[in-house]
Amino acid sequence: MSESLTLSFADILAAHERIAPHIVRTPSIRCAALSKMTGADIWLKLENLQAVASFKERGAANKLALLSTDEKRRGVIAVSAGNHSQGVARHASLLGIDATIVMPRHTPSAKVERTRGWGAHVVTEGEDFAEASLVAEELRQKHGLVLVHPFNDVAVMAGQGTFAIELIEDSPSLDYLVLPIGGGGLISGSAIAAAALSPDTKIIGVQVESHASLSAFPEAAVQARGGSTIAEGIAVMQIGNTCFDTVSPLLDRVLVVTELQVESAIAHLAEQAKQVSEGAGAAALAAVMAYPEIFEGKRVALPITGGNIGTRIFANTLLRALRRDGRLLSLTLQIPDRPGVLADISTRIGNAGGNIIEVSHQRLFAAPSVQTAELEIMIEARDGTHADQIEADLRSHYHLTRG
C-alpha cells in the first residue's frame, strides 16, 4: 500500500488480491425488467450478497489486513450508521482484533444488532455522523485505539475500488457507472479502477437532496441542509477531502434525487429485480429513473449495495409505493346505517376486480349523523386506472373521500 494520501490503481490491484479470500466475488447481472422500464441497458452488481450485505466490507477488510502487529493488539474503533461498522466488526473478528463501533443513536436497530452479532462493542451516541465521530475520537484517545475511517482513508478507498475491478471484468464496455456518494470511498476507489480498465466509462455520482453537498459540481461544494433520510448510508454532510481530491478529476457529474425517488427505487428493485436494498443502495437506480434522458440507450452499471434495510421500513416503503402508484386505494365513505349496504359495497368492489384489504366500520363517534356510519376501506387494484374506475363506481352511489 502506498504511504502517501494518493490512491493508485496499483493499490487497488494489491487490495483485490489481498482481500479476495475473505469477501464474496459478487455477481454482475443484466436486469431485463429494469432495462425495459428505464430504456437503458441496466447491469446490477449485487453487493447485497456480501456477508454483511454491503460493499463496505471491502474497505474494512483491506484496512484491517494492513494493520501492524501493534495496531492489531491495541484494537480498532470505527464510526458508522451501519454497513461500515458491520464490515469492521466482521473482519476484526476474523483477525482476532477487538473492535469498538460508535453509531448515531438513531441508527436502525437491525444494523446495531447485526454489528453486535459480529462481536463488536457498540456505543450508540450522537445525533448524526459528526457527533458520533466526536465520541469516537474521545474513545480513541482514551484507549489508544486505531481509527478505521469509513471513507477518508486510502486503504479503505483501495478496498472499495475492488468493486469496480470485478464489475468491469464481468460487464465490459460500460457507458456509465452510477454510484452513490456519501463520504466518497466507493466512488473514488471505483473511479480510479475504471479510469485504468475502462477509460471511456463515465462516472456519475448520486446524492440524496438532504445531503447534496456536491449538487453544484463542478462548482464548489455547498452546505448540505441535513436531516433524516431513508438513504442514511449516504447521509454525510461533506465528502471526505481525500476522496474528493481523488474523484473530482474523474467525475462526469453529480445527480440529486429526492426521498420519494429513493423510495420508488427501493420498491422497483424489489418488484422488478427481486433485490432487497436500503435507501443508499437504491440511490443509483433512483437517479437513472429521475434523469432518463441521460441514460436512454446506454449501458449502465449500478451497485445494489446495502441489504440491511429494517423490515418495518422496507414494508412501509413498499406500501407507500403501492399507494402512490394507485394500487392501494384508501376510501372513506359516509353510508346509510341500514342492512345490506356493506354487502352492496363489497359486491361492487368484487365485481370491478378489486380486492378488499382492510375495513373499519364506525357507527358511534366518527359518523356525522346517528343515521349514518363511516366506512374506511383499503382496496388493492391492478394499477392507478383500475383504482380510479373502482372509485368512480362507488362515488356514483355513495358520498366518499379518497385518502
Beta strands, then each sheet from edge to edge (+ up, - down):
strand 1: 28-30
strand 2: 41-45
strand 3: 76-79
strand 4: 99-103
strand 5: 121-124
strand 6: 146-147
strand 7: 176-180
strand 8: 202-208
strand 9: 251-257
strand 10: 299-303
strand 11: 328-336
strand 12: 355-362
strand 13: 372-380
strand 14: 399-402
sheet 1: 1+ 2- 10- 7- 8- 9-
sheet 2: 5+ 4+ 3+ 6+
sheet 3: 12+ 13- 11+ 14-
end
